[in-house]
Amino acid sequence: MNTNQIEIIKKMNAGVLALTISLMSAAAIAIIFSQNTIGILLLLTGIIIFAIKGKQEIYKPTGSKIKRGTYYFDKELISKVEDIIKGGFAEDSAIIPIIENGGGKMETIITADREFIAVQLFRFIPHKFEETTEQICYTGKEAKKLIECIEKSTVHRV
């Protein structure tokens, strides 16, 4: 999903930074007390954790962390799924037929405060997924409704 239009920034993850500093300090102490192997392992662990989890994506308008998701469905149902994400989620009975693997794919970006969602649909053509819809974004009550619809759909997985 192309996130150029969405105001997403990457910030330093303070918890991971604190953990990394602690591991580096413990590594230095271990090396000082001739525990080189333990010191090197702690040092490498700190570096790897920081490299993997050091930054987190934030939705700038709300300052909330974002979570990305990918869901699959049967390619023949793409028009039904498109209708749901373009407003059909307001119906309480709207369920997206999510399966383990399929020819249709839905990518989402959801904020932790559930105030924003971006959705885009893709269709599998031989060897790759191709965009079927533009990125669709909702905020506020509409975002919460669509997020509930997606969560309800994952519970009713086919």
Secondary structure, DSSP 8 states (H G I E B T S, - for coil): ---SSS-EEEEE-HHHHHHHHHHHHHHHHHHHTT-HHHHHHHHHHHHHHHHHHSEEEEETTTTEEEEEEEEEE-GGGHHHHHHHHTTGGGSTT----EESS-SEEEEEEEETTSSEEEEEEEEEETTEEEE-S--EEEEHHHHHHHHHHHHHHHHT--
